Amino acid sequence: MSVTIVDYGAGNLRSVANAFYLAGADPVLASDPDEVADAERVVLPGVGAFDDCVSALHRQELWAAIKQHIDSGKLFLGICVGYQALFEKSEEF
């Protein structure tokens, strides 16, 4: 089973990839919006501040791909700030 992990330049990519690997999955890191939109399963890991995460996703055109993936009904897992990024705003700062 392949799991696409969104690489937007931040986040705990290696620990998430290792966890999926140990669980028997085939983790794939992706920073290309088309790869993310077309993936069967997407994981958005997050570490750090809400604004930094959301800004990086928009700057790299990954946000639209994540939204397209979610809207298609495919599996999505947001971890920490990766889940919070789905909201319209944060009261973090």
MMTF fields as JSON, N, C-alpha, C and O atoms, coordinates in Angstrom:
{
  "mmtfVersion": "1.0.0",
  "mmtfProducer": "UNKNOWN",
  "numBonds": 371,
  "numAtoms": 372,
  "numGroups": 93,
  "numChains": 1,
  "numModels": 1,
  "chainsPerModel": [1],
  "groupsPerChain": [93],
  "chainIdList": ["A"],
  "bondAtomList": [4, 2, 8, 6, 12, 10, 16, 14, 20, 18, 24, 22, 28, 26, 32, 30, 36, 34, 40, 38, 44, 42, 48, 46, 52, 50, 56, 54, 60, 58, 64, 62, 68, 66, 72, 70, 76, 74, 80, 78, 84, 82, 88, 86, 92, 90, 96, 94, 100, 98, 104, 102, 108, 106, 112, 110, 116, 114, 120, 118, 124, 122, 128, 126, 132, 130, 136, 134, 140, 138, 144, 142, 148, 146, 152, 150, 156, 154, 160, 158, 164, 162, 168, 166, 172, 170, 176, 174, 180, 178, 184, 182, 188, 186, 192, 190, 196, 194, 200, 198, 204, 202, 208, 206, 212, 210, 216, 214, 220, 218, 224, 222, 228, 226, 232, 230, 236, 234, 240, 238, 244, 242, 248, 246, 252, 250, 256, 254, 260, 258, 264, 262, 268, 266, 272, 270, 276, 274, 280, 278, 284, 282, 288, 286, 292, 290, 296, 294, 300, 298, 304, 302, 308, 306, 312, 310, 316, 314, 320, 318, 324, 322, 328, 326, 332, 330, 336, 334, 340, 338, 344, 342, 348, 346, 352, 350, 356, 354, 360, 358, 364, 362, 368, 366],
  "bondOrderList": [1, 1, 1, 1, 1, 1, 1, 1, 1, 1, 1, 1, 1, 1, 1, 1, 1, 1, 1, 1, 1, 1, 1, 1, 1, 1, 1, 1, 1, 1, 1, 1, 1, 1, 1, 1, 1, 1, 1, 1, 1, 1, 1, 1, 1, 1, 1, 1, 1, 1, 1, 1, 1, 1, 1, 1, 1, 1, 1, 1, 1, 1, 1, 1, 1, 1, 1, 1, 1, 1, 1, 1, 1, 1, 1, 1, 1, 1, 1, 1, 1, 1, 1, 1, 1, 1, 1, 1, 1, 1, 1, 1],
  "groupList": [{"groupName": "MET", "atomNameList": ["N", "CA", "C", "O"], "elementList": ["N", "C", "C", "O"], "formalChargeList": [0, 0, 0, 0], "bondAtomList": [1, 0, 2, 1, 3, 2], "bondOrderList": [1, 1, 2], "singleLetterCode": "M", "chemCompType": "L-PEPTIDE LINKING"}, {"groupName": "SER", "atomNameList": ["N", "CA", "C", "O"], "elementList": ["N", "C", "C", "O"], "formalChargeList": [0, 0, 0, 0], "bondAtomList": [1, 0, 2, 1, 3, 2], "bondOrderList": [1, 1, 2], "singleLetterCode": "S", "chemCompType": "L-PEPTIDE LINKING"}, {"groupName": "VAL", "atomNameList": ["N", "CA", "C", "O"], "elementList": ["N", "C", "C", "O"], "formalChargeList": [0, 0, 0, 0], "bondAtomList": [1, 0, 2, 1, 3, 2], "bondOrderList": [1, 1, 2], "singleLetterCode": "V", "chemCompType": "L-PEPTIDE LINKING"}, {"groupName": "THR", "atomNameList": ["N", "CA", "C", "O"], "elementList": ["N", "C", "C", "O"], "formalChargeList": [0, 0, 0, 0], "bondAtomList": [1, 0, 2, 1, 3, 2], "bondOrderList": [1, 1, 2], "singleLetterCode": "T", "chemCompType": "L-PEPTIDE LINKING"}, {"groupName": "ILE", "atomNameList": ["N", "CA", "C", "O"], "elementList": ["N", "C", "C", "O"], "formalChargeList": [0, 0, 0, 0], "bondAtomList": [1, 0, 2, 1, 3, 2], "bondOrderList": [1, 1, 2], "singleLetterCode": "I", "chemCompType": "L-PEPTIDE LINKING"}, {"groupName": "ASP", "atomNameList": ["N", "CA", "C", "O"], "elementList": ["N", "C", "C", "O"], "formalChargeList": [0, 0, 0, 0], "bondAtomList": [1, 0, 2, 1, 3, 2], "bondOrderList": [1, 1, 2], "singleLetterCode": "D", "chemCompType": "L-PEPTIDE LINKING"}, {"groupName": "TYR", "atomNameList": ["N", "CA", "C", "O"], "elementList": ["N", "C", "C", "O"], "formalChargeList": [0, 0, 0, 0], "bondAtomList": [1, 0, 2, 1, 3, 2], "bondOrderList": [1, 1, 2], "singleLetterCode": "Y", "chemCompType": "L-PEPTIDE LINKING"}, {"groupName": "GLY", "atomNameList": ["N", "CA", "C", "O"], "elementList": ["N", "C", "C", "O"], "formalChargeList": [0, 0, 0, 0], "bondAtomList": [1, 0, 2, 1, 3, 2], "bondOrderList": [1, 1, 2], "singleLetterCode": "G", "chemCompType": "PEPTIDE LINKING"}, {"groupName": "ALA", "atomNameList": ["N", "CA", "C", "O"], "elementList": ["N", "C", "C", "O"], "formalChargeList": [0, 0, 0, 0], "bondAtomList": [1, 0, 2, 1, 3, 2], "bondOrderList": [1, 1, 2], "singleLetterCode": "A", "chemCompType": "L-PEPTIDE LINKING"}, {"groupName": "ASN", "atomNameList": ["N", "CA", "C", "O"], "elementList": ["N", "C", "C", "O"], "formalChargeList": [0, 0, 0, 0], "bondAtomList": [1, 0, 2, 1, 3, 2], "bondOrderList": [1, 1, 2], "singleLetterCode": "N", "chemCompType": "L-PEPTIDE LINKING"}, {"groupName": "LEU", "atomNameList": ["N", "CA", "C", "O"], "elementList": ["N", "C", "C", "O"], "formalChargeList": [0, 0, 0, 0], "bondAtomList": [1, 0, 2, 1, 3, 2], "bondOrderList": [1, 1, 2], "singleLetterCode": "L", "chemCompType": "L-PEPTIDE LINKING"}, {"groupName": "ARG", "atomNameList": ["N", "CA", "C", "O"], "elementList": ["N", "C", "C", "O"], "formalChargeList": [0, 0, 0, 0], "bondAtomList": [1, 0, 2, 1, 3, 2], "bondOrderList": [1, 1, 2], "singleLetterCode": "R", "chemCompType": "L-PEPTIDE LINKING"}, {"groupName": "PHE", "atomNameList": ["N", "CA", "C", "O"], "elementList": ["N", "C", "C", "O"], "formalChargeList": [0, 0, 0, 0], "bondAtomList": [1, 0, 2, 1, 3, 2], "bondOrderList": [1, 1, 2], "singleLetterCode": "F", "chemCompType": "L-PEPTIDE LINKING"}, {"groupName": "PRO", "atomNameList": ["N", "CA", "C", "O"], "elementList": ["N", "C", "C", "O"], "formalChargeList": [0, 0, 0, 0], "bondAtomList": [1, 0, 2, 1, 3, 2], "bondOrderList": [1, 1, 2], "singleLetterCode": "P", "chemCompType": "L-PEPTIDE LINKING"}, {"groupName": "GLU", "atomNameList": ["N", "CA", "C", "O"], "elementList": ["N", "C", "C", "O"], "formalChargeList": [0, 0, 0, 0], "bondAtomList": [1, 0, 2, 1, 3, 2], "bondOrderList": [1, 1, 2], "singleLetterCode": "E", "chemCompType": "L-PEPTIDE LINKING"}, {"groupName": "CYS", "atomNameList": ["N", "CA", "C", "O"], "elementList": ["N", "C", "C", "O"], "formalChargeList": [0, 0, 0, 0], "bondAtomList": [1, 0, 2, 1, 3, 2], "bondOrderList": [1, 1, 2], "singleLetterCode": "C", "chemCompType": "L-PEPTIDE LINKING"}, {"groupName": "HIS", "atomNameList": ["N", "CA", "C", "O"], "elementList": ["N", "C", "C", "O"], "formalChargeList": [0, 0, 0, 0], "bondAtomList": [1, 0, 2, 1, 3, 2], "bondOrderList": [1, 1, 2], "singleLetterCode": "H", "chemCompType": "L-PEPTIDE LINKING"}, {"groupName": "GLN", "atomNameList": ["N", "CA", "C", "O"], "elementList": ["N", "C", "C", "O"], "formalChargeList": [0, 0, 0, 0], "bondAtomList": [1, 0, 2, 1, 3, 2], "bondOrderList": [1, 1, 2], "singleLetterCode": "Q", "chemCompType": "L-PEPTIDE LINKING"}, {"groupName": "TRP", "atomNameList": ["N", "CA", "C", "O"], "elementList": ["N", "C", "C", "O"], "formalChargeList": [0, 0, 0, 0], "bondAtomList": [1, 0, 2, 1, 3, 2], "bondOrderList": [1, 1, 2], "singleLetterCode": "W", "chemCompType": "L-PEPTIDE LINKING"}, {"groupName": "LYS", "atomNameList": ["N", "CA", "C", "O"], "elementList": ["N", "C", "C", "O"], "formalChargeList": [0, 0, 0, 0], "bondAtomList": [1, 0, 2, 1, 3, 2], "bondOrderList": [1, 1, 2], "singleLetterCode": "K", "chemCompType": "L-PEPTIDE LINKING"}],
  "groupTypeList": [0, 1, 2, 3, 4, 2, 5, 6, 7, 8, 7, 9, 10, 11, 1, 2, 8, 9, 8, 12, 6, 10, 8, 7, 8, 5, 13, 2, 10, 8, 1, 5, 13, 5, 14, 2, 8, 5, 8, 14, 11, 2, 2, 10, 13, 7, 2, 7, 8, 12, 5, 5, 15, 2, 1, 8, 10, 16, 11, 17, 14, 10, 18, 8, 8, 4, 19, 17, 16, 4, 5, 1, 7, 19, 10, 12, 10, 7, 4, 15, 2, 7, 6, 17, 8, 10, 12, 14, 19, 1, 14, 14, 12],
  "groupIdList": [1, 2, 3, 4, 5, 6, 7, 8, 9, 10, 11, 12, 13, 14, 15, 16, 17, 18, 19, 20, 21, 22, 23, 24, 25, 26, 27, 28, 29, 30, 31, 32, 33, 34, 35, 36, 37, 38, 39, 40, 41, 42, 43, 44, 45, 46, 47, 48, 49, 50, 51, 52, 53, 54, 55, 56, 57, 58, 59, 60, 61, 62, 63, 64, 65, 66, 67, 68, 69, 70, 71, 72, 73, 74, 75, 76, 77, 78, 79, 80, 81, 82, 83, 84, 85, 86, 87, 88, 89, 90, 91, 92, 93],
  "secStructList": [7, 3, 3, 3, 3, 3, 7, 1, 1, 7, 1, 7, 2, 2, 2, 2, 2, 2, 2, 2, 2, 2, 6, 6, 7, 3, 3, 3, 3, 3, 7, 7, 2, 2, 2, 2, 2, 2, 7, 1, 3, 3, 3, 3, 7, 7, 7, 1, 7, 2, 2, 2, 2, 2, 2, 2, 2, 2, 2, 6, 6, 2, 2, 2, 2, 2, 2, 2, 2, 2, 2, 6, 6, 7, 3, 3, 3, 3, 7, 6, 2, 2, 2, 2, 6, 6, 1, 1, 7, 7, 7, 7, 7],
  "xCoordList": [0.847, 0.0, 0.895, 1.751, 0.691, 1.461, 0.778, -0.443, 1.586, 1.106, 1.952, 3.175, 1.313, 2.025, 2.087, 1.06, 3.307, 3.537, 3.943, 4.915, 3.2, 3.439, 4.71, 4.837, 5.64, 6.897, 6.822, 7.021, 6.537, 6.436, 7.607, 7.562, 8.653, 9.858, 9.907, 10.866, 8.918, 8.883, 8.109, 7.577, 8.051, 7.302, 8.22, 9.395, 7.681, 8.443, 8.367, 7.845, 8.889, 8.768, 9.368, 8.723, 10.574, 11.278, 10.602, 10.461, 10.183, 9.538, 8.188, 7.818, 7.453, 6.173, 6.407, 5.716, 7.371, 7.681, 8.114, 7.682, 8.955, 9.403, 8.25, 8.204, 7.322, 6.168, 5.32, 4.896, 5.07, 4.29, 5.047, 4.448, 6.354, 7.163, 7.091, 6.906, 7.236, 7.172, 5.784, 5.646, 4.764, 3.396, 3.093, 1.995, 4.066, 3.893, 3.517, 3.254, 3.486, 3.142, 4.398, 5.519, 4.191, 5.271, 5.169, 4.468, 5.869, 5.76, 6.531, 7.649, 5.896, 6.494, 6.41, 5.33, 7.543, 7.548, 7.236, 7.796, 6.349, 5.958, 5.89, 5.285, 6.519, 6.429, 5.802, 5.687, 5.401, 4.772, 3.251, 2.679, 2.588, 1.131, 0.351, -0.646, 0.79, 0.079, 0.164, -0.807, 1.325, 1.486, 0.557, -0.035, 0.436, -0.422, -1.886, -2.62, -2.311, -3.721, -4.129, -5.267, -3.21, -3.526, -3.311, -3.687, -2.72, -2.406, -3.678, -4.712, -3.589, -4.723, -4.847, -5.953, -3.706, -3.679, -2.66, -1.517, -3.064, -2.166, -2.065, -3.058, -0.836, -0.569, 0.112, 1.077, -0.4, 0.208, 0.734, -0.024, 2.038, 2.614, 2.876, 3.025, 2.931, 3.186, 3.936, 3.691, 4.846, 5.579, 5.752, 6.122, 5.492, 5.718, 4.437, 3.416, 4.509, 3.428, 2.441, 2.823, 1.191, 0.098, 0.383, 0.32, 0.695, 0.903, 2.057, 1.967, 3.137, 4.282, 3.883, 4.257, 3.139, 2.691, 1.79, 2.035, 0.762, -0.199, 0.482, 0.21, 1.352, 2.067, 2.934, 2.962, 3.639, 4.482, 3.637, 4.016, 2.499, 1.617, 1.102, 1.055, 0.72, 0.235, 1.374, 1.2, 2.532, 3.672, 4.098, 4.496, 4.017, 4.439, 3.279, 3.43, 2.129, 0.92, 0.445, -0.178, 0.739, 0.32, -1.055, -1.745, -1.457, -2.744, -3.897, -4.782, -3.89, -4.961, -4.972, -6.041, -3.806, -3.721, -4.271, -4.948, -3.988, -4.516, -6.028, -6.736, -6.52, -7.968, -8.642, -9.693, -8.048, -8.584, -8.624, -9.606, -7.565, -7.5, -8.621, -9.332, -8.769, -9.797, -11.196, -12.044, -11.429, -12.744, -13.115, -14.296, -12.121, -12.388, -12.838, -13.28, -12.722, -13.151, -12.077, -12.348, -10.865, -9.767, -9.284, -9.601, -8.521, -8.057, -7.036, -6.125, -7.209, -6.32, -6.106, -7.045, -4.862, -4.528, -3.671, -2.585, -4.156, -3.37, -2.859, -3.623, -1.568, -0.954, -0.533, 0.202, -0.995, -0.644, -1.01, -2.178, -0.046, -0.326, -0.84, -1.539, -0.503, -1.023, -2.533, -3.186, -3.091, -4.551, -5.11, -6.133, -4.445, -4.907, -4.938, -5.737, -4.079, -4.008, -5.307, -5.534, -6.156, -7.429, -8.426, -9.408, -8.173, -9.081, -8.793, -7.71, -9.749, -9.607, -8.66, -8.024, -8.568, -7.677, -7.278, -7.828, -6.31, -5.822, -5.697, -5.419, -5.9, -5.714, -4.369, -4.169, -3.461, -2.157, -1.346, -0.664, -1.425, -0.64, -1.542, -1.061],
  "yCoordList": [-1.172, 0.0, 1.238, 1.397, 2.092, 3.32, 4.451, 4.601, 5.239, 6.401, 7.595, 7.57, 8.631, 9.829, 10.825, 11.245, 11.199, 12.159, 13.478, 13.539, 14.528, 15.841, 16.46, 16.644, 16.772, 17.418, 18.876, 19.204, 19.749, 21.187, 21.953, 23.176, 21.218, 21.851, 21.939, 22.479, 21.434, 21.429, 20.192, 19.461, 19.969, 18.817, 17.667, 17.654, 16.729, 15.584, 14.438, 13.364, 14.682, 13.744, 12.379, 11.356, 12.354, 11.08, 10.205, 9.0, 10.786, 9.966, 9.444, 8.314, 10.242, 9.798, 8.699, 7.68, 8.9, 7.887, 6.586, 5.51, 6.665, 5.461, 4.744, 3.514, 5.484, 4.862, 4.097, 2.974, 4.687, 3.998, 2.788, 1.744, 2.925, 1.804, 0.634, -0.514, 0.932, -0.119, -0.748, -1.89, -0.008, -0.533, -1.341, -1.878, -1.426, -2.23, -1.463, -2.068, -0.15, 0.673, 1.059, 0.883, 1.58, 2.076, 3.598, 4.141, 4.298, 5.76, 6.408, 6.01, 7.42, 8.171, 9.646, 10.147, 10.347, 11.786, 12.502, 12.167, 13.482, 14.196, 15.694, 16.148, 16.445, 17.9, 18.449, 19.663, 17.56, 17.947, 17.956, 16.946, 19.068, 19.145, 18.053, 17.554, 17.679, 16.643, 15.283, 14.527, 14.974, 13.713, 13.667, 12.63, 14.792, 14.858, 14.718, 13.945, 15.445, 15.406, 14.021, 13.603, 13.306, 12.01, 10.827, 9.704, 11.053, 9.958, 9.331, 9.99, 8.07, 7.376, 7.734, 7.858, 7.898, 8.212, 9.328, 9.222, 10.385, 11.518, 11.777, 11.751, 12.03, 12.412, 13.771, 13.983, 14.687, 16.01, 16.143, 16.46, 15.9, 16.05, 17.523, 18.317, 17.879, 19.275, 19.444, 18.758, 20.371, 20.788, 22.291, 22.787, 23.015, 24.443, 25.247, 24.821, 26.407, 27.381, 27.217, 26.883, 27.454, 27.371, 28.223, 27.726, 29.496, 30.412, 29.961, 30.058, 29.469, 29.006, 27.821, 27.752, 26.905, 25.711, 26.102, 25.699, 26.875, 27.26, 28.1, 27.915, 29.007, 29.831, 28.975, 29.196, 28.002, 27.12, 26.289, 26.101, 25.795, 25.004, 25.834, 25.351, 27.073, 27.948, 28.332, 28.318, 28.674, 29.105, 28.008, 28.305, 26.755, 25.636, 25.016, 23.965, 25.678, 25.242, 23.857, 23.129, 23.506, 22.218, 22.281, 21.266, 23.462, 23.57, 23.173, 22.419, 23.677, 23.339, 21.841, 21.249, 21.23, 19.793, 18.996, 17.986, 19.439, 18.768, 18.906, 17.941, 20.092, 20.33, 19.455, 18.87, 19.366, 18.526, 17.065, 16.363, 16.616, 15.237, 14.975, 13.975, 15.864, 15.699, 15.728, 14.897, 16.678, 16.807, 15.579, 15.316, 14.832, 13.631, 12.457, 11.43, 12.615, 11.553, 10.53, 9.532, 10.768, 9.849, 10.037, 11.03, 9.069, 9.084, 10.194, 10.413, 10.884, 11.977, 11.918, 11.691, 12.124, 12.201, 13.436, 13.553, 14.358, 15.511, 15.279, 14.904, 15.501, 15.293, 16.641, 17.392, 16.939, 18.161, 19.388, 19.563, 20.218, 21.409, 21.013, 21.794, 19.822, 19.332, 19.171, 19.315, 18.876, 18.821, 20.227, 20.581, 21.02, 22.38, 23.228, 24.159, 22.913, 23.682, 23.598, 24.41, 22.629, 22.497, 23.58, 23.818, 24.23, 25.263, 26.596, 26.793, 27.496, 28.781, 29.739, 30.582, 29.608, 30.491, 29.815, 28.787, 30.427, 29.922, 31.088, 32.215, 30.818, 31.84, 31.652, 32.087, 31.0, 30.659, 31.887, 31.884, 32.954, 34.153, 35.34, 36.442],
  "zCoordList": [0.0, 0.0, 0.0, 0.87, -0.961, -1.075, -0.308, -0.352, 0.392, 1.129, 0.705, 0.841, 0.199, -0.237, 0.906, 1.44, 1.275, 2.357, 1.72, 0.968, 2.022, 1.417, 2.001, 3.211, 1.104, 1.479, 1.06, -0.11, 2.017, 1.729, 2.339, 2.471, 2.707, 3.226, 4.732, 5.283, 5.4, 6.86, 7.295, 6.461, 8.55, 9.05, 9.402, 9.036, 10.097, 10.579, 9.563, 9.862, 8.375, 7.262, 7.554, 7.327, 8.046, 8.229, 9.272, 9.065, 10.385, 11.413, 10.929, 11.246, 10.173, 9.619, 8.58, 8.589, 7.694, 6.68, 7.345, 6.93, 8.364, 9.068, 9.743, 9.74, 10.319, 10.979, 9.966, 10.239, 8.811, 7.784, 7.245, 6.989, 7.073, 6.605, 7.592, 7.188, 8.877, 9.9, 9.996, 10.433, 9.589, 9.594, 8.324, 8.178, 7.409, 6.212, 4.963, 3.924, 5.041, 3.878, 3.104, 3.581, 1.92, 1.077, 1.022, 0.168, 1.936, 1.962, 0.807, 0.479, 0.201, -0.9, -0.539, -0.224, -0.581, -0.336, -1.648, -2.692, -1.593, -2.811, -2.553, -1.582, -3.437, -3.376, -4.65, -4.819, -5.538, -6.788, -6.614, -6.202, -6.918, -6.735, -7.47, -6.948, -8.67, -9.419, -8.734, -8.725, -8.162, -7.434, -6.226, -5.925, -5.541, -4.355, -4.747, -4.131, -5.749, -6.17, -6.655, -6.445, -7.303, -7.899, -6.961, -7.296, -5.805, -4.879, -4.31, -4.201, -3.956, -3.336, -1.854, -1.33, -1.187, 0.248, 0.469, 0.024, 1.147, 1.391, 2.883, 3.611, 3.317, 4.703, 4.68, 3.945, 5.489, 5.631, 7.052, 7.969, 7.242, 8.582, 8.861, 7.932, 10.109, 10.433, 11.731, 12.724, 11.687, 12.877, 12.753, 11.689, 13.819, 13.771, 13.783, 14.323, 13.182, 13.246, 12.093, 10.971, 12.386, 11.413, 10.186, 9.061, 10.385, 9.26, 8.365, 7.141, 8.968, 8.18, 7.312, 6.141, 7.873, 7.145, 5.981, 4.844, 6.253, 5.217, 4.131, 2.945, 4.524, 3.54, 2.627, 1.416, 3.189, 2.38, 1.414, 0.259, 1.886, 1.013, -0.158, -1.29, 0.106, -0.97, -1.915, -3.133, -1.361, -2.166, -3.147, -4.273, -2.725, -3.564, -4.348, -4.971, -4.309, -5.024, -4.577, -5.35, -3.347, -2.803, -2.152, -2.06, -1.701, -1.02, -1.938, -1.535, -3.165, -4.114, -4.404, -4.549, -4.489, -4.74, -3.561, -3.757, -2.347, -1.147, -1.107, -0.819, -1.392, -1.407, -2.465, -2.207, -3.639, -4.712, -4.264, -4.505, -3.62, -3.124, -2.114, -2.213, -1.158, -0.121, -0.743, -0.415, -1.633, -2.277, -3.105, -3.33, -3.555, -4.354, -3.491, -4.007, -2.179, -1.269, -0.951, -0.284, -1.419, -1.137, 0.305, 0.96, 0.776, 2.16, 2.409, 1.611, 3.532, 3.93, 5.436, 6.199, 5.854, 7.27, 7.492, 6.924, 8.319, 8.714, 10.121, 11.01, 10.328, 11.633, 12.205, 11.564, 13.399, 14.125, 13.266, 12.918, 12.927, 12.122, 10.736, 10.09, 10.283, 9.01, 9.029, 7.995, 10.19, 10.336, 10.533, 9.945, 11.352, 11.623, 10.356, 10.252, 9.4, 8.152, 7.354, 6.458, 7.669, 6.966, 7.367, 6.663, 8.492, 8.968, 8.282, 7.73, 8.317, 7.643, 8.365, 7.733, 9.679, 10.423, 11.729, 12.124, 12.374, 13.649, 14.612, 14.203, 15.875, 16.9, 17.595, 18.729, 16.893, 17.44, 17.838, 18.864, 17.008, 17.309, 17.516, 17.779]
}
